[in-house]
Amino acid sequence: MQPSGRSRATDRGCFHTDCKAMKPYIDIVDSIKASSMAKFDGLL
């Protein structure tokens, strides 16, 4: 499976009902993680 920039739960293909219910929260955490990592872009 190719990395898609998603969290580990979705990269593993965990698409049962619990993972589907968590998708909105996973998306929020992914966006927070991306914005937090962007703070370091100027330091390199």
C-alpha positions in Angstrom: 0.0 0.0 0.0 1.4 3.4 -0.9 1.8 6.1 1.7 -0.9 8.7 1.3 -0.1 11.2 4.0 -3.0 9.8 6.1 -2.8 8.5 9.6 -1.6 4.9 10.4 -5.1 3.6 10.9 -6.2 4.5 7.4 -2.9 3.5 5.8 -3.4 0.0 7.2 -6.8 -0.3 5.4 -8.7 -0.2 8.7 -12.1 0.6 7.2 -14.5 -1.2 9.6 -17.2 0.9 11.3 -15.0 2.1 14.1 -12.4 3.6 11.7 -15.2 5.1 9.6 -16.6 6.8 12.7 -13.1 8.2 13.5 -12.4 9.6 10.0 -13.5 13.2 10.8 -11.2 13.2 13.8 -8.3 11.6 12.0 -8.7 14.3 9.3 -8.6 17.1 12.0 -5.5 15.6 13.6 -3.8 15.2 10.2 -4.3 18.9 9.5 -3.0 19.9 12.9 0.0 17.7 12.4 0.7 19.2 9.0 0.4 22.8 10.3 2.7 22.0 13.2 5.3 20.4 11.0 5.1 23.4 8.6 6.5 25.6 11.4 9.9 23.8 10.9 10.0 24.3 7.1 11.9 27.6 7.4 14.5 26.2 9.8 16.0 23.8 7.3 
